[in-house]
Amino acid sequence: MRLVCLRLRNFRCYKDETAIDFDDITALVGRNDAGKSSIMDALNIFLNDAAPDKDDASKDGTASNLAIICEFADLPDEIILDDTNPTTLDEEYLLNADGRLEIHKLYSGQLVTPKCTDILAYANHPIAEGISDLLQLTNPNLKKRAQELNIDLSGIDPKVNAQIRRKIRESMPDLSLAEKLIPLNADNAKRVWDRLKTYLPAFALFKSDRASTDQDPEAQDPLKAAVKEAIKEKETELNAIVEHVETEVKKIAESTLRKLSEMDPTLATQLNPQFTRPKWDTLSLLQKD
C-alpha cells in the first residue's frame, strides 16, 4: 500500500481538519513552527501505534476529537483478513468513493495519557438491515445471521468468515450502499484490523537534532521497521501456522472441558479457553554490549 493523503484534526497546530497530499512528495519545506514535524510525528503515531503526548491536542480545538486520518492507494489484489482464505478490500466494501482505503484513528487528547479510542474505516459500505455489521460478527454469529436471513450456506466452507459474508451479501437483493464509518476495534473487527494493518507501509522517523544512544527510538525504530517488513513477506505463512495451532489447541481444550463437565459441570462452565496470538514483531533488536 502507498500513503496518498494524511488528514489531521485537533492535532497541535492543526485545529481544523487539514489534508496533506503525499503523491510524489519528497520533502516538506516551511518556516519554523509551521507544522512540518507535526506531520511526521502524526504519521509515526498512526503507522507505528505510538501514543500522542499530553500536549498534542490542539489548544483551541476539541481535545477529545483528536484525529489522524490516512488514505492509501496501490492496494493489494488479495488480502487475508480474519481467515487464511484471501478476499479483497473491494469485496469487503472497505474502500471509499475514490477507491482508497481510508482509516480514521481517534484519540483521547483531553487525557494526561492520551490513548487511541476508535479505529474506523470510512467506506462505501452496505447499510441494509442485517448486513451492515458483518465484519464485526464472529463465525458463530455470522452463521446465526445467515440462518435468520434464511440464507443457505451449502457450497461454501462455513468455517471461513469471508465466504459467509460473501454468501450473505450475494443473497441480498439490495445492499443499500452508503459512505459510513465502520468500527475496526470492536468484536471480530479487531481481528480484521490486526490483519489489515500488516499491509500498511512501513515508516521510520529519525530525529537528528539531539544526541542519541543505541537504546533511543531513533536507533531502535529503523531495526523494528526492518523486522516489520521481513514479517510482512512471510505474513501469510505465519498466519497459517497460527491458525493451525489455534485449531489444534481448541480441540484439546474442548475435549478437556467435556471430561471436566462429566466430573464437575459447575467447574467446566466457569472455564473459558483463550488462545493468545503471538506478536511476531516483538523480537530483540540492537543491544548495547
Phi and psi restraints in degrees (value plus and minus 20) as a CYANA .aco file:
   2 ARG   PHI    -147.8  -107.8
   2 ARG   PSI     109.3   149.3
   3 LEU   PHI     -90.3   -50.3
   3 LEU   PSI     106.8   146.8
   4 VAL   PHI    -138.2   -98.2
   4 VAL   PSI     -38.6     1.4
   5 CYS   PHI    -176.7  -136.7
   5 CYS   PSI     118.0   158.0
   6 LEU   PHI    -139.7   -99.7
   6 LEU   PSI     114.2   154.2
   7 ARG   PHI    -145.0  -105.0
   7 ARG   PSI     114.6   154.6
   8 LEU   PHI    -142.2  -102.2
   8 LEU   PSI     121.0   161.0
   9 ARG   PHI    -162.7  -122.7
   9 ARG   PSI     107.7   147.7
  10 ASN   PHI      39.4    79.4
  10 ASN   PSI      11.8    51.8
  11 PHE   PHI    -136.3   -96.3
  11 PHE   PSI      88.8   128.8
  12 ARG   PHI      33.5    73.5
  12 ARG   PSI    -139.9   -99.9
  13 CYS   PHI     -99.3   -59.3
  13 CYS   PSI     -25.1    14.9
  14 TYR   PHI    -118.0   -78.0
  14 TYR   PSI      56.7    96.7
  15 LYS   PHI     -88.4   -48.4
  15 LYS   PSI     -75.4   -35.4
  16 ASP   PHI    -102.9   -62.9
  16 ASP   PSI     128.6   168.6
  17 GLU   PHI     -79.0   -39.0
  17 GLU   PSI     104.3   144.3
  18 THR   PHI    -145.3  -105.3
  18 THR   PSI     113.8   153.8
  19 ALA   PHI    -125.3   -85.3
  19 ALA   PSI     116.5   156.5
  20 ILE   PHI    -142.4  -102.4
  20 ILE   PSI      93.4   133.4
  21 ASP   PHI    -102.1   -62.1
  21 ASP   PSI     117.9   157.9
  22 PHE   PHI    -133.4   -93.4
  22 PHE   PSI      -7.6    32.4
  23 ASP   PHI     -85.6   -45.6
  23 ASP   PSI      95.0   135.0
  24 ASP   PHI      44.3    84.3
  24 ASP   PSI      -2.3    37.7
  25 ILE   PHI    -100.3   -60.3
  25 ILE   PSI     118.1   158.1
  26 THR   PHI    -143.1  -103.1
  26 THR   PSI     -33.7     6.3
  27 ALA   PHI    -175.7  -135.7
  27 ALA   PSI     132.0   172.0
  28 LEU   PHI    -133.2   -93.2
  28 LEU   PSI     103.0   143.0
  29 VAL   PHI    -141.3  -101.3
  29 VAL   PSI     112.5   152.5
  30 GLY   PHI    -198.3  -158.3
  30 GLY   PSI     148.1   188.1
  31 ARG   PHI     -90.1   -50.1
  31 ARG   PSI     147.9   187.9
  32 ASN   PHI     -79.0   -39.0
  32 ASN   PSI     121.8   161.8
  33 ASP   PHI      44.2    84.2
  33 ASP   PSI       2.9    42.9
  34 ALA   PHI    -102.4   -62.4
  34 ALA   PSI     -36.6     3.4
  35 GLY   PHI      94.1   134.1
  35 GLY   PSI      -6.7    33.3
  36 LYS   PHI     -85.7   -45.7
  36 LYS   PSI     -69.5   -29.5
  37 SER   PHI     -84.8   -44.8
  37 SER   PSI     -52.3   -12.3
  38 SER   PHI     -82.3   -42.3
  38 SER   PSI     -56.9   -16.9
  39 ILE   PHI     -83.7   -43.7
  39 ILE   PSI     -66.0   -26.0
  40 MET   PHI     -86.3   -46.3
  40 MET   PSI     -61.3   -21.3
  41 ASP   PHI     -85.3   -45.3
  41 ASP   PSI     -56.9   -16.9
  42 ALA   PHI     -84.0   -44.0
  42 ALA   PSI     -61.2   -21.2
  43 LEU   PHI     -84.0   -44.0
  43 LEU   PSI     -58.2   -18.2
  44 ASN   PHI     -84.3   -44.3
  44 ASN   PSI     -61.5   -21.5
  45 ILE   PHI     -82.6   -42.6
  45 ILE   PSI     -65.1   -25.1
  46 PHE   PHI     -89.9   -49.9
  46 PHE   PSI     -72.8   -32.8
  47 LEU   PHI    -102.0   -62.0
  47 LEU   PSI     -42.5    -2.5
  48 ASN   PHI    -134.8   -94.8
  48 ASN   PSI      -5.7    34.3
  49 ASP   PHI      35.9    75.9
  49 ASP   PSI      12.4    52.4
  50 ALA   PHI     -96.5   -56.5
  50 ALA   PSI     142.9   182.9
  51 ALA   PHI    -122.9   -82.9
  51 ALA   PSI     120.2   160.2
  52 PRO   PHI     -84.3   -44.3
  52 PRO   PSI     136.8   176.8
  53 ASP   PHI    -100.7   -60.7
  53 ASP   PSI     145.6   185.6
  54 LYS   PHI     -85.9   -45.9
  54 LYS   PSI     -39.0     1.0
  55 ASP   PHI    -124.1   -84.1
  55 ASP   PSI      -7.1    32.9
  56 ASP   PHI     -99.5   -59.5
  56 ASP   PSI     -40.4    -0.4
  57 ALA   PHI     -90.2   -50.2
  57 ALA   PSI     119.8   159.8
  58 SER   PHI     -80.2   -40.2
  58 SER   PSI     110.7   150.7
  59 LYS   PHI     -81.6   -41.6
  59 LYS   PSI     -56.8   -16.8
  60 ASP   PHI    -121.7   -81.7
  60 ASP   PSI     -12.8    27.2
  61 GLY   PHI    -122.5   -82.5
  61 GLY   PSI    -182.6  -142.6
  62 THR   PHI    -118.2   -78.2
  62 THR   PSI      79.4   119.4
  63 ALA   PHI     -80.0   -40.0
  63 ALA   PSI     -53.9   -13.9
  64 SER   PHI     -93.5   -53.5
  64 SER   PSI     -26.1    13.9
  65 ASN   PHI    -139.6   -99.6
  65 ASN   PSI      19.9    59.9
  66 LEU   PHI     -90.9   -50.9
  66 LEU   PSI     103.0   143.0
  67 ALA   PHI    -151.4  -111.4
  67 ALA   PSI     117.6   157.6
  68 ILE   PHI    -144.0  -104.0
  68 ILE   PSI     100.3   140.3
  69 ILE   PHI    -142.7  -102.7
  69 ILE   PSI     110.1   150.1
  70 CYS   PHI    -144.4  -104.4
  70 CYS   PSI     120.1   160.1
  71 GLU   PHI    -136.7   -96.7
  71 GLU   PSI     118.3   158.3
  72 PHE   PHI    -145.3  -105.3
  72 PHE   PSI     123.6   163.6
  73 ALA   PHI    -142.8  -102.8
  73 ALA   PSI    -190.3  -150.3
  74 ASP   PHI      31.3    71.3
  74 ASP   PSI      33.9    73.9
  75 LEU   PHI     -99.5   -59.5
  75 LEU   PSI     133.2   173.2
  76 PRO   PHI     -86.1   -46.1
  76 PRO   PSI     127.2   167.2
  77 ASP   PHI     -86.1   -46.1
  77 ASP   PSI     -55.5   -15.5
  78 GLU   PHI    -151.6  -111.6
  78 GLU   PSI     134.7   174.7
  79 ILE   PHI    -167.6  -127.6
  79 ILE   PSI     122.1   162.1
  80 ILE   PHI    -116.5   -76.5
  80 ILE   PSI      99.5   139.5
  81 LEU   PHI    -124.7   -84.7
  81 LEU   PSI    -116.9   -76.9
  82 ASP   PHI    -116.4   -76.4
  82 ASP   PSI     -17.4    22.6
  83 ASP   PHI    -158.1  -118.1
  83 ASP   PSI     157.1   197.1
  84 THR   PHI    -101.6   -61.6
  84 THR   PSI     -32.8     7.2
  85 ASN   PHI    -100.7   -60.7
  85 ASN   PSI     117.8   157.8
  86 PRO   PHI     -94.3   -54.3
  86 PRO   PSI     132.1   172.1
  87 THR   PHI    -161.8  -121.8
  87 THR   PSI    -189.3  -149.3
  88 THR   PHI    -152.1  -112.1
  88 THR   PSI     135.3   175.3
  89 LEU   PHI     -85.2   -45.2
  89 LEU   PSI     -53.1   -13.1
  90 ASP   PHI     -87.8   -47.8
  90 ASP   PSI     -64.0   -24.0
  91 GLU   PHI     -84.8   -44.8
  91 GLU   PSI     -51.4   -11.4
  92 GLU   PHI    -108.0   -68.0
  92 GLU   PSI     -16.6    23.4
  93 TYR   PHI      35.7    75.7
  93 TYR   PSI      30.9    70.9
  94 LEU   PHI    -131.3   -91.3
  94 LEU   PSI      -5.3    34.7
  95 LEU   PHI    -130.6   -90.6
  95 LEU   PSI     127.2   167.2
  96 ASN   PHI    -100.2   -60.2
  96 ASN   PSI    -194.8  -154.8
  97 ALA   PHI     -83.7   -43.7
  97 ALA   PSI     -42.3    -2.3
  98 ASP   PHI    -111.8   -71.8
  98 ASP   PSI     -14.2    25.8
  99 GLY   PHI      56.0    96.0
  99 GLY   PSI       1.1    41.1
 100 ARG   PHI    -126.0   -86.0
 100 ARG   PSI     136.8   176.8
 101 LEU   PHI    -106.5   -66.5
 101 LEU   PSI      96.7   136.7
 102 GLU   PHI    -137.1   -97.1
 102 GLU   PSI      94.4   134.4
 103 ILE   PHI    -133.9   -93.9
 103 ILE   PSI     109.4   149.4
 104 HIS   PHI    -127.1   -87.1
 104 HIS   PSI     107.2   147.2
 105 LYS   PHI    -135.0   -95.0
 105 LYS   PSI     103.8   143.8
 106 LEU   PHI    -129.4   -89.4
 106 LEU   PSI     123.9   163.9
 107 TYR   PHI    -150.6  -110.6
 107 TYR   PSI     131.2   171.2
 108 SER   PHI    -106.4   -66.4
 108 SER   PSI      53.7    93.7
 109 GLY   PHI     -87.4   -47.4
 109 GLY   PSI     -31.8     8.2
 110 GLN   PHI    -101.3   -61.3
 110 GLN   PSI     -30.7     9.3
 111 LEU   PHI    -107.8   -67.8
 111 LEU   PSI     136.4   176.4
 112 VAL   PHI     -82.3   -42.3
 112 VAL   PSI     -58.8   -18.8
 113 THR   PHI    -136.2   -96.2
 113 THR   PSI      69.4   109.4
 114 PRO   PHI     -81.4   -41.4
 114 PRO   PSI     125.4   165.4
 115 LYS   PHI    -154.2  -114.2
 115 LYS   PSI     139.3   179.3
 116 CYS   PHI     -94.7   -54.7
 116 CYS   PSI     101.5   141.5
 117 THR   PHI    -120.4   -80.4
 117 THR   PSI     -48.2    -8.2
 118 ASP   PHI    -168.1  -128.1
 118 ASP   PSI     120.5   160.5
 119 ILE   PHI    -144.2  -104.2
 119 ILE   PSI     101.7   141.7
 120 LEU   PHI    -156.5  -116.5
 120 LEU   PSI     127.2   167.2
 121 ALA   PHI    -123.2   -83.2
 121 ALA   PSI     111.7   151.7
 122 TYR   PHI    -117.9   -77.9
 122 TYR   PSI      94.2   134.2
 123 ALA   PHI    -167.5  -127.5
 123 ALA   PSI     141.3   181.3
 124 ASN   PHI    -101.3   -61.3
 124 ASN   PSI      76.8   116.8
 125 HIS   PHI    -144.5  -104.5
 125 HIS   PSI     130.6   170.6
 126 PRO   PHI     -81.0   -41.0
 126 PRO   PSI     116.7   156.7
 127 ILE   PHI    -141.9  -101.9
 127 ILE   PSI     -15.2    24.8
 128 ALA   PHI     -82.7   -42.7
 128 ALA   PSI     129.9   169.9
 129 GLU   PHI     -80.4   -40.4
 129 GLU   PSI     111.5   151.5
 130 GLY   PHI      73.8   113.8
 130 GLY   PSI     -31.3     8.7
 131 ILE   PHI    -150.6  -110.6
 131 ILE   PSI     -19.4    20.6
 132 SER   PHI     -95.5   -55.5
 132 SER   PSI     -38.8     1.2
 133 ASP   PHI    -138.7   -98.7
 133 ASP   PSI       2.5    42.5
 134 LEU   PHI     -80.8   -40.8
 134 LEU   PSI     -55.0   -15.0
 135 LEU   PHI     -85.4   -45.4
 135 LEU   PSI     -44.1    -4.1
 136 GLN   PHI    -103.6   -63.6
 136 GLN   PSI     -32.3     7.7
 137 LEU   PHI    -107.9   -67.9
 137 LEU   PSI     117.7   157.7
 138 THR   PHI     -95.1   -55.1
 138 THR   PSI     150.9   190.9
 139 ASN   PHI     -77.0   -37.0
 139 ASN   PSI     -68.7   -28.7
 140 PRO   PHI     -80.1   -40.1
 140 PRO   PSI     -58.7   -18.7
 141 ASN   PHI     -93.0   -53.0
 141 ASN   PSI     -50.1   -10.1
 142 LEU   PHI     -85.4   -45.4
 142 LEU   PSI     -63.5   -23.5
 143 LYS   PHI     -86.1   -46.1
 143 LYS   PSI     -57.2   -17.2
 144 LYS   PHI     -84.4   -44.4
 144 LYS   PSI     -61.1   -21.1
 145 ARG   PHI     -84.0   -44.0
 145 ARG   PSI     -61.6   -21.6
 146 ALA   PHI     -80.8   -40.8
 146 ALA   PSI     -60.3   -20.3
 147 GLN   PHI     -84.7   -44.7
 147 GLN   PSI     -62.1   -22.1
 148 GLU   PHI     -83.2   -43.2
 148 GLU   PSI     -51.8   -11.8
 149 LEU   PHI    -111.8   -71.8
 149 LEU   PSI     -13.5    26.5
 150 ASN   PHI      37.8    77.8
 150 ASN   PSI      23.9    63.9
 151 ILE   PHI    -125.6   -85.6
 151 ILE   PSI     105.2   145.2
 152 ASP   PHI    -100.0   -60.0
 152 ASP   PSI     103.6   143.6
 153 LEU   PHI    -115.9   -75.9
 153 LEU   PSI      -9.5    30.5
 154 SER   PHI     -85.7   -45.7
 154 SER   PSI     126.3   166.3
 155 GLY   PHI      73.5   113.5
 155 GLY   PSI     -25.3    14.7
 156 ILE   PHI    -147.7  -107.7
 156 ILE   PSI     148.9   188.9
 157 ASP   PHI    -107.1   -67.1
 157 ASP   PSI      90.1   130.1
 158 PRO   PHI     -88.8   -48.8
 158 PRO   PSI     -25.0    15.0
 159 LYS   PHI    -108.9   -68.9
 159 LYS   PSI     -30.4     9.6
 160 VAL   PHI    -122.6   -82.6
 160 VAL   PSI      91.8   131.8
 161 ASN   PHI     -79.1   -39.1
 161 ASN   PSI     -62.5   -22.5
 162 ALA   PHI     -80.0   -40.0
 162 ALA   PSI     -57.9   -17.9
 163 GLN   PHI     -90.0   -50.0
 163 GLN   PSI     -57.3   -17.3
 164 ILE   PHI     -86.1   -46.1
 164 ILE   PSI     -65.1   -25.1
 165 ARG   PHI     -79.1   -39.1
 165 ARG   PSI     -63.2   -23.2
 166 ARG   PHI     -82.2   -42.2
 166 ARG   PSI     -64.1   -24.1
 167 LYS   PHI     -82.5   -42.5
 167 LYS   PSI     -62.6   -22.6
 168 ILE   PHI     -83.8   -43.8
 168 ILE   PSI     -66.9   -26.9
 169 ARG   PHI     -83.9   -43.9
 169 ARG   PSI     -61.9   -21.9
 170 GLU   PHI     -86.7   -46.7
 170 GLU   PSI     -43.2    -3.2
 171 SER   PHI    -106.3   -66.3
 171 SER   PSI     -29.4    10.6
 172 MET   PHI    -109.4   -69.4
 172 MET   PSI     115.4   155.4
 173 PRO   PHI     -90.0   -50.0
 173 PRO   PSI     -48.6    -8.6
 174 ASP   PHI    -166.8  -126.8
 174 ASP   PSI      98.1   138.1
 175 LEU   PHI    -101.8   -61.8
 175 LEU   PSI     -39.0     1.0
 176 SER   PHI      32.0    72.0
 176 SER   PSI      45.4    85.4
 177 LEU   PHI     -90.5   -50.5
 177 LEU   PSI     119.0   159.0
 178 ALA   PHI    -177.9  -137.9
 178 ALA   PSI     130.7   170.7
 179 GLU   PHI     -92.6   -52.6
 179 GLU   PSI     109.3   149.3
 180 LYS   PHI    -174.2  -134.2
 180 LYS   PSI     143.8   183.8
 181 LEU   PHI    -110.9   -70.9
 181 LEU   PSI     108.9   148.9
 182 ILE   PHI    -131.5   -91.5
 182 ILE   PSI      98.2   138.2
 183 PRO   PHI     -82.9   -42.9
 183 PRO   PSI     113.9   153.9
 184 LEU   PHI    -139.5   -99.5
 184 LEU   PSI     -10.6    29.4
 185 ASN   PHI    -146.5  -106.5
 185 ASN   PSI      13.5    53.5
 186 ALA   PHI    -157.8  -117.8
 186 ALA   PSI     119.7   159.7
 187 ASP   PHI      35.0    75.0
 187 ASP   PSI    -157.5  -117.5
 188 ASN   PHI     -87.2   -47.2
 188 ASN   PSI     -41.8    -1.8
 189 ALA   PHI     -84.7   -44.7
 189 ALA   PSI     -41.3    -1.3
 190 LYS   PHI     -79.4   -39.4
 190 LYS   PSI     -61.4   -21.4
 191 ARG   PHI     -88.0   -48.0
 191 ARG   PSI     -57.5   -17.5
 192 VAL   PHI     -80.8   -40.8
 192 VAL   PSI     -64.9   -24.9
 193 TRP   PHI     -86.2   -46.2
 193 TRP   PSI     -58.8   -18.8
 194 ASP   PHI     -77.9   -37.9
 194 ASP   PSI     -59.0   -19.0
 195 ARG   PHI     -95.0   -55.0
 195 ARG   PSI     -61.5   -21.5
 196 LEU   PHI     -82.8   -42.8
 196 LEU   PSI     -60.6   -20.6
 197 LYS   PHI     -90.6   -50.6
 197 LYS   PSI     -35.9     4.1
 198 THR   PHI     -89.3   -49.3
 198 THR   PSI     -36.4     3.6
 199 TYR   PHI    -111.9   -71.9
 199 TYR   PSI     -27.1    12.9
 200 LEU   PHI     -90.1   -50.1
 200 LEU   PSI     133.3   173.3
 201 PRO   PHI     -86.4   -46.4
 201 PRO   PSI     128.6   168.6
 202 ALA   PHI     -95.5   -55.5
 202 ALA   PSI     127.9   167.9
 203 PHE   PHI    -163.5  -123.5
 203 PHE   PSI     107.6   147.6
 204 ALA   PHI    -146.5  -106.5
 204 ALA   PSI     107.6   147.6
 205 LEU   PHI    -128.3   -88.3
 205 LEU   PSI      99.2   139.2
 206 PHE   PHI    -133.7   -93.7
 206 PHE   PSI      99.5   139.5
 207 LYS   PHI    -123.8   -83.8
 207 LYS   PSI     103.1   143.1
 208 SER   PHI    -129.8   -89.8
 208 SER   PSI      -4.5    35.5
 209 ASP   PHI    -117.1   -77.1
 209 ASP   PSI      -2.5    37.5
 210 ARG   PHI    -175.9  -135.9
 210 ARG   PSI     142.6   182.6
 211 ALA   PHI     -86.7   -46.7
 211 ALA   PSI     123.5   163.5
 212 SER   PHI    -145.8  -105.8
 212 SER   PSI     138.7   178.7
 213 THR   PHI    -141.3  -101.3
 213 THR   PSI     151.4   191.4
 214 ASP   PHI     -93.6   -53.6
 214 ASP   PSI     -24.1    15.9
 215 GLN   PHI    -123.6   -83.6
 215 GLN   PSI     -22.9    17.1
 216 ASP   PHI     -92.1   -52.1
 216 ASP   PSI     135.4   175.4
 217 PRO   PHI     -75.7   -35.7
 217 PRO   PSI     -52.6   -12.6
 218 GLU   PHI     -81.3   -41.3
 218 GLU   PSI     -50.4   -10.4
 219 ALA   PHI    -109.4   -69.4
 219 ALA   PSI     -57.2   -17.2
 220 GLN   PHI     -98.1   -58.1
 220 GLN   PSI     -58.9   -18.9
 221 ASP   PHI     -81.1   -41.1
 221 ASP   PSI     -61.9   -21.9
 222 PRO   PHI     -79.1   -39.1
 222 PRO   PSI     -55.6   -15.6
 223 LEU   PHI     -90.4   -50.4
 223 LEU   PSI     -59.5   -19.5
 224 LYS   PHI     -81.7   -41.7
 224 LYS   PSI     -58.2   -18.2
 225 ALA   PHI     -83.3   -43.3
 225 ALA   PSI     -58.9   -18.9
 226 ALA   PHI     -84.5   -44.5
 226 ALA   PSI     -62.1   -22.1
 227 VAL   PHI     -81.8   -41.8
 227 VAL   PSI     -64.2   -24.2
 228 LYS   PHI     -78.9   -38.9
 228 LYS   PSI     -63.8   -23.8
 229 GLU   PHI     -86.7   -46.7
 229 GLU   PSI     -60.7   -20.7
 230 ALA   PHI     -83.9   -43.9
 230 ALA   PSI     -58.8   -18.8
 231 ILE   PHI     -86.4   -46.4
 231 ILE   PSI     -58.5   -18.5
 232 LYS   PHI     -77.6   -37.6
 232 LYS   PSI     -58.2   -18.2
 233 GLU   PHI     -83.9   -43.9
 233 GLU   PSI     -47.7    -7.7
 234 LYS   PHI    -132.6   -92.6
 234 LYS   PSI      -2.6    37.4
 235 GLU   PHI     -79.0   -39.0
 235 GLU   PSI     -64.4   -24.4
 236 THR   PHI     -83.0   -43.0
 236 THR   PSI     -63.7   -23.7
 237 GLU   PHI     -85.8   -45.8
 237 GLU   PSI     -62.3   -22.3
 238 LEU   PHI     -83.6   -43.6
 238 LEU   PSI     -61.9   -21.9
 239 ASN   PHI     -84.3   -44.3
 239 ASN   PSI     -57.1   -17.1
 240 ALA   PHI     -83.7   -43.7
 240 ALA   PSI     -59.9   -19.9
 241 ILE   PHI     -84.3   -44.3
 241 ILE   PSI     -65.0   -25.0
 242 VAL   PHI     -82.0   -42.0
 242 VAL   PSI     -63.3   -23.3
 243 GLU   PHI     -80.8   -40.8
 243 GLU   PSI     -62.1   -22.1
 244 HIS   PHI     -84.5   -44.5
 244 HIS   PSI     -66.7   -26.7
 245 VAL   PHI     -83.1   -43.1
 245 VAL   PSI     -63.2   -23.2
 246 GLU   PHI     -81.5   -41.5
 246 GLU   PSI     -62.5   -22.5
 247 THR   PHI     -81.6   -41.6
 247 THR   PSI     -65.4   -25.4
 248 GLU   PHI     -87.8   -47.8
 248 GLU   PSI     -60.4   -20.4
 249 VAL   PHI     -83.8   -43.8
 249 VAL   PSI     -61.0   -21.0
 250 LYS   PHI     -85.1   -45.1
 250 LYS   PSI     -54.5   -14.5
 251 LYS   PHI     -80.7   -40.7
 251 LYS   PSI     -66.5   -26.5
 252 ILE   PHI     -85.4   -45.4
 252 ILE   PSI     -62.1   -22.1
 253 ALA   PHI     -82.3   -42.3
 253 ALA   PSI     -63.4   -23.4
 254 GLU   PHI     -86.2   -46.2
 254 GLU   PSI     -58.5   -18.5
 255 SER   PHI     -84.3   -44.3
 255 SER   PSI     -61.1   -21.1
 256 THR   PHI     -83.8   -43.8
 256 THR   PSI     -61.9   -21.9
 257 LEU   PHI     -84.5   -44.5
 257 LEU   PSI     -56.7   -16.7
 258 ARG   PHI     -82.9   -42.9
 258 ARG   PSI     -61.2   -21.2
 259 LYS   PHI     -87.6   -47.6
 259 LYS   PSI     -60.6   -20.6
 260 LEU   PHI     -84.2   -44.2
 260 LEU   PSI     -56.6   -16.6
 261 SER   PHI     -85.7   -45.7
 261 SER   PSI     -47.3    -7.3
 262 GLU   PHI     -89.6   -49.6
 262 GLU   PSI     -53.7   -13.7
 263 MET   PHI    -108.6   -68.6
 263 MET   PSI     -60.3   -20.3
 264 ASP   PHI    -171.6  -131.6
 264 ASP   PSI      69.9   109.9
 265 PRO   PHI     -76.7   -36.7
 265 PRO   PSI     -55.6   -15.6
 266 THR   PHI     -84.0   -44.0
 266 THR   PSI     -65.1   -25.1
 267 LEU   PHI     -83.1   -43.1
 267 LEU   PSI     -61.7   -21.7
 268 ALA   PHI     -82.4   -42.4
 268 ALA   PSI     -58.0   -18.0
 269 THR   PHI     -91.2   -51.2
 269 THR   PSI     -39.4     0.6
 270 GLN   PHI    -106.3   -66.3
 270 GLN   PSI     -29.4    10.6
 271 LEU   PHI    -117.6   -77.6
 271 LEU   PSI     115.2   155.2
 272 ASN   PHI    -154.8  -114.8
 272 ASN   PSI      77.3   117.3
 273 PRO   PHI     -78.9   -38.9
 273 PRO   PSI     114.8   154.8
 274 GLN   PHI    -144.4  -104.4
 274 GLN   PSI     118.9   158.9
 275 PHE   PHI    -135.5   -95.5
 275 PHE   PSI      99.0   139.0
 276 THR   PHI    -114.1   -74.1
 276 THR   PSI      99.3   139.3
 277 ARG   PHI     -94.5   -54.5
 277 ARG   PSI     118.5   158.5
 278 PRO   PHI     -89.0   -49.0
 278 PRO   PSI     128.4   168.4
 279 LYS   PHI    -122.6   -82.6
 279 LYS   PSI      82.0   122.0
 280 TRP   PHI     -86.6   -46.6
 280 TRP   PSI     -43.3    -3.3
 281 ASP   PHI    -105.4   -65.4
 281 ASP   PSI     -19.8    20.2
 282 THR   PHI    -109.4   -69.4
 282 THR   PSI      45.5    85.5
 283 LEU   PHI    -128.2   -88.2
 283 LEU   PSI     132.7   172.7
 284 SER   PHI     -89.3   -49.3
 284 SER   PSI     115.4   155.4
 285 LEU   PHI    -136.6   -96.6
 285 LEU   PSI    -153.6  -113.6
 286 LEU   PHI     -87.7   -47.7
 286 LEU   PSI     107.7   147.7
 287 GLN   PHI    -146.3  -106.3
 287 GLN   PSI     124.0   164.0
 288 LYS   PHI    -102.3   -62.3
 288 LYS   PSI     112.8   152.8
